């Protein structure tokens, strides 16, 4: 098989396509969560702690001097990233929990009992025949 043929077989394999779809959806989901944290959660949280905007929280390590910009430690952005991570982790937890719940319900669903083996069928026929003989009044047993 040629190099190009091997690559084609690899690229169209189901796992690679699933991974690509997951990556695209994950990227879009990340943008949604970032917007949720930055635009919805952070402003009210900032009001609760005194009107502070997390993205502007920083500690200046060295002041700007001439053309050299200031060196800052942007811990507000870090806090915002942590909140974003917690929301993403919680959302994934909820989705995985729902999927596991569906799998448990599917596993708990009553399934048809397995078909009896040939031996079991033969023993059942023998049992039924003996019952019929006993019911017919055969009393020749000791």
C-alpha positions as a Markdown table, in Angstrom:
| # | Residue | x | y | z |
|---|---|---|---|---|
| 1 | Unk | 0.0 | 0.0 | 0.0 |
| 2 | Unk | 1.4 | 3.4 | -0.9 |
| 3 | Unk | 2.0 | 6.2 | 1.6 |
| 4 | Unk | -1.0 | 8.2 | 0.2 |
| 5 | Unk | -3.2 | 5.1 | 0.4 |
| 6 | Unk | -2.3 | 4.5 | 4.0 |
| 7 | Unk | -2.9 | 8.2 | 4.9 |
| 8 | Unk | -6.3 | 8.0 | 3.2 |
| 9 | Unk | -7.2 | 4.8 | 5.2 |
| 10 | Unk | -6.1 | 6.6 | 8.4 |
| 11 | Unk | -7.9 | 9.9 | 7.7 |
| 12 | Unk | -11.3 | 8.4 | 6.8 |
| 13 | Unk | -11.3 | 5.9 | 9.7 |
| 14 | Unk | -14.2 | 6.6 | 12.1 |
| 15 | Unk | -12.1 | 7.5 | 15.1 |
| 16 | Unk | -10.3 | 10.3 | 13.3 |
| 17 | Unk | -13.5 | 11.8 | 12.0 |
| 18 | Unk | -15.1 | 11.5 | 15.5 |
| 19 | Unk | -12.1 | 13.2 | 17.0 |
| 20 | Unk | -12.2 | 16.0 | 14.4 |
| 21 | Unk | -15.9 | 16.6 | 15.1 |
| 22 | Unk | -15.3 | 16.6 | 18.9 |
| 23 | Unk | -12.5 | 19.1 | 18.5 |
| 24 | Unk | -14.7 | 21.5 | 16.4 |
| 25 | Unk | -17.6 | 21.2 | 18.8 |
| 26 | Unk | -15.3 | 21.5 | 21.8 |
| 27 | Unk | -13.8 | 24.7 | 20.4 |
| 28 | Unk | -17.2 | 26.2 | 19.8 |
| 29 | Unk | -18.3 | 25.1 | 23.3 |
| 30 | Unk | -15.2 | 26.8 | 24.7 |
| 31 | Unk | -16.1 | 30.1 | 23.0 |
| 32 | Unk | -19.6 | 29.8 | 24.5 |
| 33 | Unk | -18.3 | 29.2 | 28.0 |
| 34 | Unk | -15.8 | 32.0 | 27.7 |
| 35 | Unk | -18.6 | 34.4 | 26.7 |
| 36 | Unk | -20.8 | 33.1 | 29.5 |
| 37 | Unk | -18.0 | 33.7 | 32.1 |
| 38 | Unk | -16.9 | 37.1 | 30.7 |
| 39 | Unk | -20.3 | 38.6 | 29.8 |
| 40 | Unk | -22.8 | 36.9 | 32.1 |
| 41 | Unk | -21.1 | 35.6 | 35.3 |
| 42 | Unk | -18.2 | 38.0 | 35.9 |
| 43 | Unk | -20.1 | 41.3 | 35.9 |
| 44 | Unk | -22.6 | 40.3 | 38.7 |
| 45 | Unk | -19.8 | 38.6 | 40.6 |
| 46 | Unk | -17.8 | 41.8 | 40.3 |
| 47 | Unk | -20.7 | 43.8 | 41.7 |
| 48 | Unk | -21.0 | 41.4 | 44.6 |
| 49 | Unk | -17.4 | 42.0 | 45.6 |
| 50 | Unk | -17.5 | 45.7 | 45.2 |
| 51 | Unk | -17.8 | 46.5 | 41.6 |
| 52 | Unk | -14.5 | 45.0 | 40.6 |
| 53 | Unk | -14.0 | 43.7 | 37.1 |
| 54 | Unk | -11.9 | 40.6 | 37.2 |
| 55 | Unk | -10.2 | 41.2 | 33.9 |
| 56 | Unk | -8.7 | 44.4 | 35.2 |
| 57 | Unk | -7.4 | 42.9 | 38.5 |
| 58 | Unk | -3.6 | 42.9 | 38.3 |
| 59 | Unk | -0.5 | 43.5 | 40.4 |
| 60 | Unk | 2.2 | 45.7 | 38.9 |
| 61 | Unk | 5.6 | 44.2 | 39.4 |
| 62 | Unk | 7.5 | 46.9 | 37.5 |
| 63 | Unk | 6.3 | 50.3 | 36.4 |
| 64 | Unk | 6.4 | 51.3 | 32.8 |
| 65 | Unk | 9.7 | 53.2 | 32.0 |
| 66 | Unk | 9.9 | 55.1 | 28.8 |
| 67 | Unk | 9.1 | 52.7 | 25.9 |
| 68 | Unk | 9.2 | 49.6 | 28.1 |
| 69 | Unk | 5.7 | 48.6 | 29.1 |
| 70 | Unk | 4.8 | 47.8 | 32.7 |
| 71 | Unk | 5.2 | 44.2 | 34.0 |
| 72 | Unk | 2.0 | 43.1 | 35.6 |
| 73 | Unk | 0.6 | 39.9 | 37.2 |
| 74 | Unk | -2.9 | 39.6 | 35.8 |
| 75 | Unk | -4.5 | 37.5 | 38.5 |
| 76 | Unk | -8.0 | 38.7 | 37.5 |
| 77 | Unk | -7.7 | 37.0 | 34.2 |
| 78 | Unk | -6.5 | 33.9 | 36.0 |
| 79 | Unk | -9.6 | 34.0 | 38.3 |
| 80 | Unk | -11.8 | 34.3 | 35.2 |
| 81 | Unk | -10.1 | 31.4 | 33.6 |
| 82 | Unk | -10.6 | 29.3 | 36.8 |
| 83 | Unk | -14.3 | 30.1 | 36.8 |
| 84 | Unk | -14.5 | 29.2 | 33.1 |
| 85 | Unk | -12.8 | 25.9 | 33.8 |
| 86 | Unk | -15.2 | 25.1 | 36.6 |
| 87 | Unk | -18.2 | 25.8 | 34.4 |
| 88 | Unk | -16.8 | 23.6 | 31.6 |
| 89 | Unk | -16.0 | 20.8 | 34.0 |
| 90 | Unk | -19.5 | 21.0 | 35.5 |
| 91 | Unk | -21.1 | 21.0 | 32.0 |
| 92 | Unk | -19.1 | 17.9 | 31.0 |
| 93 | Unk | -20.0 | 16.2 | 34.3 |
| 94 | Unk | -23.7 | 16.8 | 33.7 |
| 95 | Unk | -23.5 | 15.4 | 30.1 |
| 96 | Unk | -21.4 | 12.3 | 31.2 |
| 97 | Unk | -23.8 | 11.7 | 34.1 |
| 98 | Unk | -26.8 | 11.9 | 31.7 |
| 99 | Unk | -25.2 | 9.5 | 29.3 |
| 100 | Unk | -24.3 | 7.1 | 32.1 |
| 101 | Unk | -27.9 | 7.3 | 33.4 |
| 102 | Unk | -29.2 | 6.3 | 30.0 |
| 103 | Unk | -26.7 | 3.4 | 29.8 |
| 104 | Unk | -27.8 | 2.2 | 33.2 |
| 105 | Unk | -31.5 | 2.3 | 32.2 |
| 106 | Unk | -30.6 | 0.4 | 29.0 |
| 107 | Unk | -28.7 | -2.2 | 31.0 |
| 108 | Unk | -31.5 | -2.6 | 33.5 |
| 109 | Unk | -34.1 | -3.1 | 30.9 |
| 110 | Unk | -35.5 | -6.6 | 31.1 |
| 111 | Unk | -34.0 | -8.7 | 28.3 |
| 112 | Unk | -35.5 | -12.0 | 27.0 |
| 113 | Unk | -34.2 | -15.0 | 28.9 |
| 114 | Unk | -31.8 | -17.2 | 26.9 |
| 115 | Unk | -33.3 | -20.0 | 25.0 |
| 116 | Unk | -33.1 | -23.4 | 26.8 |
| 117 | Unk | -30.4 | -25.8 | 25.7 |
| 118 | Unk | -31.2 | -29.1 | 24.0 |
| 119 | Unk | -30.5 | -30.9 | 27.2 |
| 120 | Unk | -33.0 | -28.7 | 29.1 |
| 121 | Unk | -35.6 | -29.2 | 26.4 |
| 122 | Unk | -35.1 | -33.0 | 26.6 |
| 123 | Unk | -35.3 | -33.0 | 30.4 |
| 124 | Unk | -38.5 | -30.9 | 30.2 |
| 125 | Unk | -40.1 | -33.4 | 27.8 |
| 126 | Unk | -39.1 | -36.3 | 30.1 |
| 127 | Unk | -40.5 | -34.5 | 33.1 |
| 128 | Unk | -43.8 | -33.8 | 31.3 |
| 129 | Unk | -44.1 | -37.4 | 30.1 |
| 130 | Unk | -43.6 | -38.7 | 33.7 |
| 131 | Unk | -46.2 | -36.3 | 35.0 |
| 132 | Unk | -48.7 | -37.5 | 32.4 |
| 133 | Unk | -48.0 | -41.1 | 33.3 |
| 134 | Unk | -48.5 | -40.3 | 37.0 |
| 135 | Unk | -51.7 | -38.4 | 36.3 |
| 136 | Unk | -53.0 | -41.3 | 34.2 |
| 137 | Unk | -52.9 | -43.5 | 37.2 |
| 138 | Unk | -49.8 | -45.6 | 36.8 |
| 139 | Unk | -49.1 | -47.0 | 40.2 |
| 140 | Unk | -46.6 | -49.7 | 39.3 |
| 141 | Unk | -43.9 | -47.9 | 41.2 |
| 142 | Unk | -42.9 | -49.2 | 44.7 |
